[in-house]
Amino acid sequence: MIPLIPVVAGLAAVAAPAIVTAPILAVLGFGAAGPVAGSAAAIAQGVLGNVVAGSPFAIAQSAAMGGYGAAIVNGAVQGAALLVTGISSAECLISGCGRDEI
């Protein structure tokens, strides 16, 4: 039998990727009104200076603001979750899912 918790977590991330992306973006300091003062995002923006449209920083900030970046970031999380869930499920099926050997 496939371990239930990793599969459910992976499928939840596929169905609702914002449950993964929103907290990560918030912790990094990407806020709905722009980079949060004193955060990693604000420091990175200070180092980068003028942020180029379409750059990873711009995509992350757009995702936090609910713009075009949300589709990109959430799509990346969905793809990664599908990949990890598929690999772990296949590995479990091949190895016997920890069944006791006789």
C-alpha positions as CSV (number, residue, x, y, z in Angstrom):
1,M,0.0,0.0,0.0
2,I,1.2,3.5,-0.8
3,P,2.0,5.7,2.2
4,L,-1.0,8.0,2.5
5,I,0.5,11.1,4.1
6,P,3.1,11.9,1.3
7,V,0.6,11.2,-1.4
8,V,-2.2,13.4,0.2
9,A,0.3,16.2,0.8
10,G,1.6,16.0,-2.8
11,L,-2.0,16.0,-4.2
12,A,-2.9,18.9,-2.0
13,A,0.0,20.9,-3.3
14,V,-1.2,20.0,-6.9
15,A,-4.8,21.0,-6.1
16,A,-4.0,24.1,-4.1
17,P,-0.4,25.2,-4.7
18,A,-1.0,28.5,-2.8
19,I,-0.9,26.5,0.4
20,V,2.8,26.0,-0.3
21,T,3.7,29.2,-2.2
22,A,2.0,31.9,-0.1
23,P,3.8,31.0,3.2
24,I,7.2,30.7,1.5
25,L,6.8,34.0,-0.3
26,A,5.6,35.7,3.0
27,V,8.6,34.3,4.9
28,L,11.0,35.6,2.3
29,G,9.3,39.0,2.5
30,F,7.4,39.3,-0.7
31,G,4.2,41.0,0.3
32,A,0.9,42.1,-1.3
33,A,2.1,45.7,-1.4
34,G,5.7,45.0,-2.3
35,P,8.8,43.8,-0.5
36,V,8.4,44.0,3.3
37,A,10.9,46.4,4.9
38,G,13.9,44.6,6.5
39,S,13.1,41.2,4.9
40,A,15.2,39.1,2.6
41,A,13.2,40.4,-0.4
42,A,13.9,44.0,0.6
43,I,17.6,43.3,1.1
44,A,17.7,41.5,-2.3
45,Q,16.0,44.4,-4.0
46,G,18.5,46.8,-2.4
47,V,21.4,44.7,-3.8
48,L,19.8,44.2,-7.2
49,G,18.8,47.8,-7.6
50,N,16.5,48.2,-10.6
51,V,14.6,44.9,-10.9
52,V,14.2,43.7,-14.5
53,A,10.7,42.7,-15.6
54,G,10.5,38.9,-15.9
55,S,13.4,38.2,-13.6
56,P,13.0,35.7,-10.8
57,F,12.6,38.5,-8.3
58,A,9.9,40.2,-10.3
59,I,8.1,36.9,-10.8
60,A,8.2,36.1,-7.0
61,Q,6.9,39.6,-6.2
62,S,4.2,39.4,-8.8
63,A,3.2,36.0,-7.4
64,A,2.9,37.6,-3.9
65,M,0.8,40.4,-5.3
66,G,-1.5,38.0,-7.2
67,G,-0.2,38.9,-10.6
68,Y,1.2,37.0,-13.6
69,G,3.9,35.5,-11.3
70,A,1.3,33.5,-9.4
71,A,0.6,31.2,-12.4
72,I,4.3,30.7,-12.9
73,V,5.2,30.0,-9.2
74,N,2.1,27.9,-8.6
75,G,2.7,25.9,-11.8
76,A,6.2,25.2,-10.7
77,V,5.0,23.9,-7.4
78,Q,2.3,21.8,-9.0
79,G,4.9,20.3,-11.4
80,A,7.3,19.5,-8.6
81,A,4.6,18.1,-6.4
82,L,3.4,15.8,-9.2
83,L,7.0,14.7,-9.9
84,V,7.8,14.0,-6.2
85,T,4.5,12.2,-5.6
86,G,4.9,10.1,-8.7
87,I,8.5,9.1,-7.9
88,S,7.8,8.3,-4.2
89,S,4.7,6.3,-5.2
90,A,6.6,4.3,-7.8
91,E,9.5,3.7,-5.4
92,C,7.1,2.5,-2.8
93,L,5.3,0.1,-5.2
94,I,8.7,-1.2,-6.5
95,S,10.2,-1.7,-3.0
96,G,7.1,-3.2,-1.4
97,C,6.1,-0.1,0.7
98,G,8.0,-1.4,3.8
99,R,6.1,-4.7,4.0
100,D,7.6,-7.1,6.3
101,E,9.6,-9.8,4.6
102,I,9.1,-13.4,5.6
